Amino acid sequence: MTDASLWFKSSYSSDQPNQTCVEVANRSHTIHVRDSKLGRSPQLAIPAHAWADFITYASAGA
């Protein structure tokens, strides 16, 4: 779970140091989310279907 190549940041994220951002990794049945500044920080593991619902909700601008 430490493979850095699996993590990505949003295209809306800044590349400036110390900027607040999250990184996301897509696993087989879960989406993992972590703080980009802390690399190996604790991660949230979210079921893929719940992540899809969240993205739909967030994209709607609710």
N, C-alpha and C positions, 0 to 999 in steps of 0.2 A: 504494500500500500504506500510505499515511500517513493515510487517512481515518479520523478518530477515531470517527465514527459507526458503524463496522463492529466496533469492539471492545466487549466487555462483560465485567463481572466477575460472579462467582458471587453468588447471593443470600445466601450464607453469608459473604461478605466484608464487612469493616468499612469504613465510610466515614471512619474516623478517619485523620488524617495520619500518615504514616510506618508504616502497618500493612503487613505483608507480604501480598502478593496477586499473583495472576497475572490477566492479561486474555486473552481468547480471541477470535479472529476466524474466522469460517467463510468460506472461499473455495471456489471451485468443486470442487476435488478435494483440498484440503488444509485443515488446521486450523492456524492460526498462534497461538502462545502467546508472551507477553512479560511482563516485570516491570511491574506497574502503576505503580510509583513512577518509572520511567524513561521512560515514554511512547514515545519513539522508540528504545528499546533494541533490542539484537539480538533476533531472533525465532527460535523453533523452528518449522519447517514440518513437520507430521506428516501422512502420508497419512490421508485420511478413514476408511478401513477400520481402520487401526491405532488411531486415536482412539476409534472406536466400541468396539473390543476393550478399550481401556484403561478407558473409562467403565463398561462391563459389569463388568470386574474390580473397579474401585474401588467401584462401587455394591453389590457383593456383600459388601463389608466384609472382603475378604481381607487 
